[in-house]
Amino acid sequence: MTESDIKGLGRETTDLTVGAVSAVLTAVIDGFLLSRIWRWAGQQTSHEHHAAVVQTTWLVGAVAFTMLLGAAVAGSRSTPQRRWRYAMFSPILCQLLLVVGLIVYLMVNPPRFSIPW
């Protein structure tokens, strides 16, 4: 068998690259979201602190769940690089779908603003 007969030659590097870029994008997006959740950490009341803990738990849980789901979708017969790519791309896809869902919700139910004068 020659090198030209091997299917998918070189895809491992691409899978690793896409997985790494997806992981960095997930870290940046989640870092931004966590900075918004915890922006006034020292000045929060106990109720606000509890709400921030709950929001952080939901965010970390959603990312962990989608990573496991992505690895499961890749399957056990795929290469480790392919499982890494699926596991790292799934949280990005989930977060983008949440943003799209929020936009659709706001388009269907637009907020009402009132001008005081």
C-alpha positions in Angstrom: 0.0 0.0 0.0 1.4 3.4 -1.0 0.9 6.7 0.7 -1.6 7.7 -2.0 -3.8 4.8 -1.0 -4.2 5.9 2.6 -7.5 7.8 2.9 -7.5 10.9 5.1 -3.8 11.4 5.2 -3.0 14.7 6.8 -6.5 15.1 8.4 -5.1 14.6 11.9 -3.3 17.9 11.8 -6.4 19.7 10.5 -8.5 18.1 13.2 -6.0 19.2 15.9 -5.9 22.7 14.5 -9.6 23.1 14.3 -9.9 21.6 17.8 -7.4 24.0 19.2 -9.0 27.1 17.5 -12.4 25.9 18.8 -11.0 25.5 22.3 -9.5 29.0 22.3 -12.8 30.5 21.0 -14.7 28.7 23.7 -12.3 29.9 26.4 -12.6 33.5 25.1 -16.4 33.5 24.9 -16.8 31.8 28.3 -14.2 34.1 29.8 -16.2 37.1 28.6 -19.4 35.6 30.0 -17.8 34.8 33.3 -16.4 38.4 33.5 -19.9 39.7 33.0 -21.4 37.3 35.6 -18.8 38.2 38.2 -18.1 41.9 37.4 -19.0 43.2 40.8 -18.0 40.1 42.8 -16.9 42.1 45.9 -20.1 44.3 46.0 -22.7 41.6 45.6 -25.4 40.8 48.1 -25.9 37.2 49.1 -28.7 36.8 46.6 -26.7 38.2 43.7 -23.7 36.0 44.7 -25.9 32.9 44.7 -27.3 33.9 41.3 -23.8 34.3 40.0 -22.8 30.9 41.3 -25.9 29.3 39.7 -25.1 31.0 36.3 -21.5 29.9 36.5 -22.6 26.3 37.2 -25.0 26.3 34.3 -22.3 27.7 32.0 -19.6 25.2 33.0 -22.1 22.3 33.0 -23.3 23.2 29.5 -19.8 23.4 28.1 -18.8 20.1 29.8 -22.0 18.4 28.6 -21.5 19.5 25.0 -17.9 18.5 25.0 -18.9 15.0 26.1 -21.7 15.0 23.6 -19.3 16.0 20.8 -16.9 13.2 21.7 -19.7 10.7 21.7 -20.9 11.9 18.3 -17.4 11.4 16.9 -17.7 7.8 18.0 -15.2 5.3 19.4 -13.9 4.2 15.9 -12.6 7.7 15.0 -9.1 9.0 15.6 -8.3 10.8 18.9 -7.8 14.0 16.9 -11.3 13.7 15.4 -12.8 13.2 18.8 -10.9 16.2 20.1 -12.2 18.4 17.2 -15.8 17.3 17.8 -15.5 17.8 21.5 -14.1 21.3 21.1 -16.4 22.4 18.3 -19.6 21.3 20.2 -19.5 24.1 22.8 -19.0 26.8 20.1 -21.9 25.4 18.2 -24.1 25.3 21.3 -23.2 28.9 22.2 -23.9 30.1 18.7 -27.3 28.3 18.7 -28.2 30.0 22.0 -27.4 33.4 20.5 -29.5 32.6 17.4 -32.3 31.5 19.7 -32.1 34.7 21.7 -32.2 36.8 18.5 -35.2 34.9 17.2 -36.9 35.3 20.6 -36.3 39.0 20.6 -37.6 39.3 17.0 -40.8 37.5 17.9 -41.3 39.2 21.2 -39.5 42.6 20.9 -38.9 44.5 24.1 -41.1 47.6 24.7 -39.4 50.8 25.4 -41.3 53.8 26.7 -40.1 57.4 26.4 -40.9 59.3 29.5 -42.0 62.5 27.8 
